[in-house]
Amino acid sequence: MASSDQRNDHENTLANPMAWSIWLLAVIFVAYKFQTQSSYAVLNSSIAESFSLSLAQISIIGSLYSFAYAIMTILVGGLLDRYGLRVTMIGGLTIVVAGGTLFGFANNIPSLALGQILLGVGGAFGFPGLAYAVREWFSIKHFGLVFGVAQLVAAGANTLGQAAVGYLIVEFEWAYIILIQAAFGFALLVSFILLMREPFNNSTPFSSSQGSLWESLFRDLKILLVQPIFWQVSLISGITFGTLLGIGIVWGIKLLVAKGFDPTTASSINSILWISLGIGALAIHLVSDYLRSFKLSVIIFLVCDIVAISYLVLSDGISIYMAYIIFAAIGFFAGVNAVAFTITTRFCDKAISGTAFGLLTSMSFIVAAALTPLPAKIIEWTGTPLELASLIFPLALLLALFLALLKKETY
């Protein structure tokens, strides 16, 4: 008799309309999560003016999202494995809507901070939930393609959303924009309640024999963390995405300004990273299928990413057109982060896939938190010029490349 996993992989094909409906809901959640996360970067000046906040205070409030997100993603994985997709995702989206509503109506600093924390906690359900939905509803052989398309769509939607927020802030108060987002989240929540489903043969609902949530979570984490290949894949994923976040959030614009670009142009160039990441997330899966090798495709993308970032850091002067090409390449080749989730499905038991996806997501933010401040520390401690201090990023990717060379093939 076929196992439930085998039946599931046989039945969940690309021709299943219900699978695509669940996929679309999960993609919209991720795009919505990215939108609520990135809006703070656009709106924080207006928020600071409304509450007379210092730069340090606005930075601390902004960082609360990342801390809550990074911590929560591991727990989210355990919740997905234990309670399934529907209950977990509806719970996460409810928290995002509550956080956005509280943030929009905030009249003091504590309510702003709590709103940010709730947005981070709820947002943590998005990316692991998307990966889990694809793993549950589609054949494992289609996971990479479907997951890659999902990231492309989410990245495109987020790019459009950021442009919309940039336009709206000219016409409306920041709180009004946040509340519009919360209203959209509520409409999405209603859609989740009405449409989100588990696969018919899903066996996720827990029994008392599994023990408590914490017992099962720590047991599953132990299963993953004793596997060398999981450490290799998670570190490759974390370093790749952490490097992208370090460049995309802080150092990319600073490097461009140091090379003579004005801040507005530098910000425009930097923004191409995110849509390029979505394209790269799909492309690396297509390349892997063509080569029939995850290992080779990861090595190729990492080498190209190292070359692109090194060129950005070491070149004395670049034209605006070359700058766009370089930043597009950096985002594109960071698609390695996406294929890490696909690789994990090839050696990770489906029963703990949620925990694996949550841990992979958390690793990316932990590495980003460690890498992002390093150039500033190097400059502060040694007086090294910005360009040389930023070489920490290609050096980190060299470590990822070394791990990729050691990793066994799992295609």
NORMO-V338681 format. One record per backbone hydrogen bond with DSSP energy under -0.5 kcal/mol. NH is the residue of the N-H (numbers start at 1). CO is the residue of the C=O. If there is no record, write none. Layout:
BEGIN
NH:CO, NH:CO
END
This chain:
BEGIN
7:3, 8:4, 9:5, 10:6, 11:7, 12:8, 13:11, 16:13, 17:15, 20:16, 21:17, 22:18, 23:19, 24:20, 25:21, 26:22, 27:23, 28:24, 29:25, 30:26, 31:27, 32:28, 33:29, 34:30, 35:31, 36:32, 37:33, 38:34, 39:35, 40:36, 40:37, 41:38, 42:38, 42:39, 43:39, 44:40, 47:43, 48:44, 49:45, 50:46, 51:47, 52:48, 53:48, 58:54, 59:55, 60:56, 61:57, 62:58, 63:59, 64:60, 65:61, 65:62, 66:62, 67:63, 68:64, 69:65, 70:66, 71:67, 72:68, 73:69, 74:70, 74:71, 75:71, 76:72, 77:73, 78:74, 79:75, 80:76, 81:77, 82:78, 83:79, 84:79, 84:80, 88:84, 89:85, 90:86, 91:87, 92:88, 93:89, 94:90, 95:91, 96:92, 97:93, 98:94, 99:95, 100:96, 101:97, 102:98, 103:99, 104:100, 105:101, 106:103, 112:108, 113:109, 114:110, 115:111, 116:112, 117:113, 118:114, 119:115, 120:116, 121:117, 122:118, 123:119, 124:120, 125:122, 126:123, 127:123, 128:124, 129:125, 130:126, 131:127, 132:128, 133:129, 134:130, 135:131, 136:132, 137:133, 138:134, 139:12, 142:139, 143:139, 143:140, 146:142, 147:143, 148:144, 149:145, 150:146, 151:147, 152:148, 153:149, 154:150, 155:151, 156:152, 157:153, 158:154, 159:155, 160:156, 161:157, 162:158, 163:159, 164:160, 165:161, 166:162, 167:163, 168:164, 169:165, 170:167, 171:167, 171:168, 172:168, 177:173, 178:174, 179:175, 180:176, 181:177, 182:178, 183:179, 184:180, 185:181, 186:182, 187:183, 188:184, 189:185, 190:186, 191:187, 192:188, 193:189, 194:190, 195:191, 196:192, 202:199, 206:82, 210:207, 211:208, 216:212, 217:213, 218:214, 219:215, 220:216, 221:217, 222:218, 223:219, 224:220, 225:221, 226:222, 227:224, 228:226, 230:227, 231:227, 232:228, 233:229, 234:230, 235:231, 236:232, 237:233, 238:234, 239:235, 240:236, 241:237, 242:238, 243:239, 244:240, 245:241, 246:242, 247:243, 248:244, 249:245, 250:246, 251:246, 252:247, 254:250, 255:251, 256:252, 257:253, 258:254, 259:255, 260:257, 261:256, 266:262, 267:263, 268:264, 269:265, 270:266, 271:267, 272:269, 273:270, 274:271, 275:271, 276:272, 277:273, 278:274, 279:275, 280:276, 281:277, 282:278, 283:279, 284:280, 285:281, 285:282, 286:282, 287:283, 288:284, 289:285, 290:286, 291:287, 292:288, 293:288, 297:293, 298:294, 299:295, 300:296, 301:297, 302:298, 303:299, 304:300, 305:301, 306:302, 307:303, 308:304, 309:305, 310:306, 311:307, 312:308, 313:309, 314:310, 315:311, 323:319, 324:320, 325:321, 326:322, 327:323, 328:324, 329:325, 330:326, 331:327, 332:328, 333:329, 334:330, 335:332, 336:333, 337:334, 338:335, 339:335, 340:336, 341:337, 341:338, 342:338, 343:339, 344:340, 345:341, 346:342, 346:343, 347:344, 348:344, 352:349, 353:350, 356:352, 357:353, 358:354, 359:355, 360:356, 361:357, 362:358, 363:359, 364:360, 365:361, 366:362, 367:363, 368:364, 369:365, 370:366, 371:367, 372:368, 373:369, 374:371, 375:371, 377:373, 378:374, 379:375, 380:376, 381:377, 382:378, 383:379, 384:378, 389:385, 390:386, 391:388, 392:389, 393:390, 395:391, 396:392, 397:393, 398:394, 399:395, 400:396, 401:397, 402:398, 403:399, 404:400, 405:401, 406:402, 407:403
END
